[in-house]
Amino acid sequence: MEALGSHQLPDGRLLRRGFTTGTCAAAAARAAAWMLINKKTIKRVKIDIPAGIQLELDVLTPESGSFFASCGIKKDAGDDPDITNGIVVMARAEYFSQEGIHLEGGEGVGRVTKPGLSLPVGASAINPVPREQIKNALEDLVSKGEGLKITISVPEGEKLAGKTLNSSLGIEGGISILGTSGIVEPMSEESIKESLVLQIPVALEEGFNSLVLTPGRRGQRQAVEVLGFPAPSVIQMSNFVGFMLSTCAGYKVKEVLLCGSLGKLSKVAGGIFHTHSKIADGRREIIAANSALEGASQETINQIMESVTAEGTAKILQEKGLERVFYRLAERASFRAEKHVQGNLKVGTIFLSYEGKVLGFDQKAQKMGGGLGCPKIFQ
């Protein structure tokens, strides 16, 4: 756990990092598989996480029999106010008749009941990165021709699920196993804001007076690696769109290009400037209203309102030939953003798909993007 270190705030305070439920599942799976194969119990297990760090974690309630082994890993979210902090993620390993690693969700792990997510209907709610993390943790233990079944469970999962958005996303019966880096960063709102602000003077020092604001790490990576924006010009704003716009205006930034997912930035088109789902979520309503203005049928609007994710609505619009809705939404987002800062910033907007492909943009974004050396993405 010491390997994760701490996150230092601008005022010198340290917040302890933690690890994700995906890391817990991978560590528990490795420990259970090792016990099954070696017919012994262990007290600690080493696990490599996607962030490139190796952790050594305590193994709880190890149990080993002739045909199975099971154990648990306790989630430590560090100083993050995470509702899953302290839960135990269990893994049970059994030999399987088919070659390879076969992963299932057990008690307390949700199951997907609606389309539009990154997992098919009927699948256990173990997200793609944790799935890969679990398989990577086991690949050196499973020989060619052998089969292993891993069941991940969370005894408190069904109870905790009521405190999440899973039911609205069509995930029933438990929590999701999540994580992209394997690390939980501390999420004190004020500390995040303080950290985000520091990016602005750094970008200005690099000579950029036009900045690209993106919600998170994935958007930042896509803006640089996929779209080709200069890395120093691209900064994260998390969910604090209004705060970061106002702060940019205070620093006398000339113009800002909002660049990110339809799910986050469509909220701005509706005048929502804190985009965390617990604060406000009108994505479907905003997209549906703008689709109606572009002539979408009642059937299409109903489909949008029934979609569980913004990615799902994007596919609907593309299938119906209504891609112009993305451009309308971009214009509205830029208009609302400029109004929010009382005209003290010029704002453009680009909507991206989950994979980083451009869905739509407005004329201001096109001009700003060209100025930052990215004219090709607007052709």
URJO-V762588 format. One record per run of one state. SS is the DSSP state (~ for helix, > for strand, _ for the rest). FROM is the first residue (numbers start at 0). TO is the last residue. Records with the same first field share a line. If there is no record, write none. Layout:
SS: FROM-TO ; FROM-TO
//
This chain:
_: 0-0 ; 4-4 ; 8-12 ; 16-16 ; 19-19 ; 38-42 ; 48-52 ; 58-58 ; 64-66 ; 74-86 ; 95-98 ; 105-107 ; 109-109 ; 112-122 ; 124-124 ; 126-126 ; 138-145 ; 154-155 ; 161-164 ; 169-169 ; 172-173 ; 175-175 ; 177-181 ; 184-187 ; 205-208 ; 214-215 ; 226-229 ; 236-239 ; 250-253 ; 269-281 ; 293-296 ; 306-308 ; 319-322 ; 340-344 ; 352-356 ; 361-361 ; 371-374 ; 378-378
~: 1-3 ; 20-37 ; 127-137 ; 156-160 ; 165-168 ; 188-204 ; 216-225 ; 230-232 ; 240-249 ; 261-268 ; 282-292 ; 297-305 ; 309-318 ; 323-339 ; 362-370 ; 375-377
>: 5-7 ; 13-15 ; 17-18 ; 43-47 ; 53-57 ; 59-63 ; 67-73 ; 87-94 ; 99-104 ; 108-108 ; 110-111 ; 123-123 ; 125-125 ; 146-153 ; 170-171 ; 174-174 ; 176-176 ; 182-183 ; 209-213 ; 233-235 ; 254-260 ; 345-351 ; 357-360
//
